[in-house]
Amino acid sequence: MIYDLIIIGAGAAGLYAGASLPCKKNGLILEKSASPGKKLLLSGAGQCNLTHGGSIKDFISHYGLNGNRVRTILYRCSNQSVIDFFTECGISLFEREDGKIFPKSLRATDILDCLTEQCRKNGLELRCSSAVNRIIYHPESDDTGVLYTIVSGTSHLQTKKIIIATGGCSYPITGSDGSLFPMLQALGLSLNPLKPALAPLFVEEYPYNDLSGISFQNAAVSLFAAGKQIAENCGPLLFTHNSFSGPGILNLSRYVTSGMQLSVCYYPGRSEDVVLKELSSALSSSSKQFLTEIYEYFNRNRSKEQTDLEMPKRFLEVLCKRIGIDPAAKAAAIGKNQLRSIVKLILQDKFVLSKTGDFNTAMVTAGGILLDEINTKTMESKRYPGMYFAGEVLDIDGDTGGYNLQFAFSSGWLAANSAF
Ligand SMILES: Cc1cc2nc3c(=O)[nH]c(=O)nc-3n(C[C@H](O)[C@H](O)[C@H](O)COP(=O)(O)OP(=O)(O)OC[C@H]3O[C@@H](n4cnc5c(N)ncnc54)[C@H](O)[C@@H]3O)c2cc1C
């Protein structure tokens, strides 16, 4: 049997590619795991945040330094195209206040079922528990048009075209364990080193172990290397028992190497001088305890950048302890230098970064097959005709908010629609 197409990997990118073929094909999807779309089912905590609202132009800045290089891919199959696709398949979607788009059912299984059904309608057979071990290229295609032999276990499968959609290395329990990368390298394809992204950040001397679960709706976080700011972000921040997490932090993780500095502002939109002046005047005539006074100040004087969450008292108590102030001390007795120290911690809490979470906790993989290896107008390999790439296997990773699934879908669509 000679296949028109073999898709390697039944994740978001491979399935969307199969589902958006322009015409029926004699094809096969080979999936390593026992079932398809395991990571898709985990996405958005099982609710599947499949893309983001707004203009596709605004997506470009959400893919780190490579955003501009995937513009064509995103424009050819935009967020609106993805919304239209699922809507036409009978799945109602909705946009949350924060711009994230989900199926109305809030069930990732609906998205997965829809994609596998469309693949089936397009003539593709899905074969699970079928890891690909080898890809053999036949440069001199005979009149059968066979360009590749795909080896999976004892099967040698002949095909005219392939789409490689094997994902990255994060959450290896889903099947995306990076096992195909060495084989791709053996074919001479170049790779940017793989590293965890959308991962929590670990710092030296993390002081918030006991505050696990406390979150800030809007914290400003900045990353510094050798004193120079290299990235910044504003968004929700979460303390875990051993690290910083939450979207604002996760989106920075792609830039992190150990030894860099992290600065966190829990109260953005106010300058140190203003806060210090206002606090000093509030404290000078106060008969209350210091902790009560600063708690009231930071929850009363909220700027437009502050939203609905309060500045937690337990957090302020830990800050007091960090700089040696008794939280129960009389507010009026606190000196200017101590006050400045606490304001500094709230506006610029500085840490040395030790590491990011590993591939078991990172939601995506930074690095992958270099974008230079493909024609980004078609997703076809520049070295190997008839070999297309889609999704996270490529050197691209997006922010949280639906940007990674959008790239998987866009690149899958483009690969399928360039191949045929
Ligand atoms: C917990 C979690 C939550 C997430 N939530 C969201 C979200 O809400 N929104 C969002 O946009 N993104 C989210 N992401 C990221 C998003 O899920 C991924 O970016 C996306 O699934 C990548 O799609 P892909 O098809 O490229 O790779 P994958 O989905 O990883 O699929 C690759 C497939 O290839 C298979 N495979 C690997 N090697 C082989 C081989 N040798 N032979 C055969 N098959 C192979 C794997 O088993 C896997 O099924 C989340 C990720 C995680 C881990």
The ligand as an ORCA input file, in Angstrom:
! r2SCAN-3c Opt
* xyz 0 1
  C      -1.017     20.941     31.067
  C      -1.013     21.711     29.766
  C      -2.009     22.626     29.524
  C      -1.991     23.360     28.333
  N      -3.006     24.238     28.097
  C      -3.014     24.942     26.946
  C      -4.087     25.804     26.641
  O      -5.094     25.865     27.373
  N      -4.008     26.540     25.488
  C      -2.940     26.443     24.636
  O      -2.907     27.139     23.621
  N      -1.932     25.582     24.870
  C      -1.951     24.826     26.001
  N      -0.932     23.939     26.223
  C       0.093     23.752     25.199
  C      -0.494     22.947     24.022
  O      -1.232     21.865     24.534
  C       0.628     22.446     23.101
  O       1.396     23.532     22.669
  C       0.037     21.724     21.895
  O      -0.681     20.586     22.318
  C       1.129     21.310     20.925
  O       0.540     20.548     19.909
  P       1.428     19.568     19.010
  O       0.463     18.813     18.197
  O       2.496     20.316     18.354
  O       2.123     18.608     20.049
  P       1.457     17.543     21.035
  O       0.090     17.946     21.414
  O       2.453     17.355     22.101
  O       1.300     16.238     20.137
  C       2.399     15.500     19.652
  C       1.982     14.053     19.508
  O       3.019     13.335     18.834
  C       3.161     12.064     19.465
  N       4.515     11.563     19.217
  C       5.680     12.009     19.748
  N       6.713     11.298     19.267
  C       6.192     10.389     18.427
  C       6.756      9.366     17.612
  N       8.074      9.117     17.590
  N       5.922      8.607     16.854
  C       4.584      8.841     16.854
  N       3.997      9.783     17.621
  C       4.803     10.562     18.376
  C       2.864     12.326     20.912
  O       2.480     11.160     21.582
  C       1.768     13.369     20.839
  O       0.486     12.778     20.859
  C      -0.939     23.174     27.394
  C       0.040     22.241     27.654
  C       0.013     21.492     28.819
  C       1.079     20.461     29.059
*
